[in-house]
Amino acid sequence: MQFTKKNTLKGEITVPGDKSISHRSIMLGSLAEGVTEVTGFLQGADCLSSISCFEKMGVTIENNPTTNTVHIHGLGLHNLKAPTELLDVGNSGTTTRLMSGILAAQNFTSTVNGDASIQKRPMKRIMLPLSQMGAKITSIHGNDCAPLLIQGSPLHGIHYQSPVASAQVKSAVLLAGLYAEGETSVTEPYVSRNHTELMFESFGVNIHCNGTTATVQPASKLTAQKITIPGDISSAAYFIVAGLITPNSCITIKNVGINPTRDGILDVCKAMGADITLEHINDKIGEPTADITVRTSTLTGTTIEGAVIPKLIDELPIIAILACFANGTTIIKDAQELKVKESNRIDVMVQNLSAMGAEIEATNDGMIIRGGNPLHGAVIDSKLDHRIAMSFAIAGMNAEGTTEITGAECVNISYPNFYQDLDSLCC
């Protein structure tokens, strides 16, 4: 797919539902008693993988892609059925890791596998704490990656000191904790996204959070809920950056989730001098939301590190694009997690932005970007990483010449209509 320079972007859009919340709604809805109704569900390939896996375990799930509404006929905590075939997670690390916490406690054996990318992503980070709880999880190829063989077994609670701030690790342990004997707690170096904790509360789970520690008590049952999923701030991020760096632009993104464990990109943009306005803020119950309006801005470089990193880890590729259009130097630190995403996002961003003329270098835990160099078109290898493809679509619309993205269709993982929505803003 090819992109050329745009002179202005204007209009309103609504981005798809939050991917993290969509995954969790399927999992907790499947374990609840009654019918859970979900509106605003993300129809991306990753979330459809979660639906497919739980259907293979006997859960009836009615998905209406036209209305983005899903009805999950929960089986209760202890009534999942042994799958008769492989649980295929596709490209979804969230499905793999969170579901493993559930599977570890079942009374059956299952095999979990996915695509070539999943087979390279580190699973030891969940295998270790789950094994400490009594789980029997084997990496079939012995490389601490999928495919995983999970033999359900009785679990006991632990206090796990996680070396990384990862919502996937935390959630895997907390989900296993629903079935464990005694309480289960996870302490992180920084607070990661808390969608699991919020959803536990709504489903009636006894969950308590104190600082960077989340503690869950074993559950006797979960009660079905009605869930409304806001727009995904990770998807909104591309339009936020597009509005800031494209000349003469003004974009409003409607009904975006602004959970304080996810809104790091807003903090970074404001620190760089961005013109961003939040309107119609709704923070009374559940996940807070707002309409976000961005206008073309003069930006300055900044340093991004520490506690803010877990709040924007998925947005760092598009933030690297943003930094190329800022005056001065932007430094990204403490972001080693970028190396173990769908691709090594540090290397991929540096290689591709260098090809476009950016002054950028990789560090062990991030990047250094010296802004102000005009970008020019290039052939961009997305590595079939949806966040890389979407980031370079925005870069290509602000570069001289033509930018071609190979594997551009990988955006279907999280945002199937991304290119159409982008086109709708072009004047």
Helices and strands as residue ranges (DSSP letters): E 2-4, E 10-13, H 19-31, E 33-39, H 45-55, E 60-64, E 69-75, E 87-88, H 93-103, E 109-113, G 118-120, H 124-132, E 136-139, E 148-151, E 159-161, H 167-177, E 184-187, H 195-202, E 207-210, E 213-216, E 226-228, H 233-245, E 250-257, H 264-271, E 275-282, E 289-295, E 303-304, G 306-311, G 313-315, H 316-324, E 329-332, G 336-340, H 345-355, E 359-363, E 366-370, E 379-381, H 386-396, E 402-406, G 408-413, H 418-424
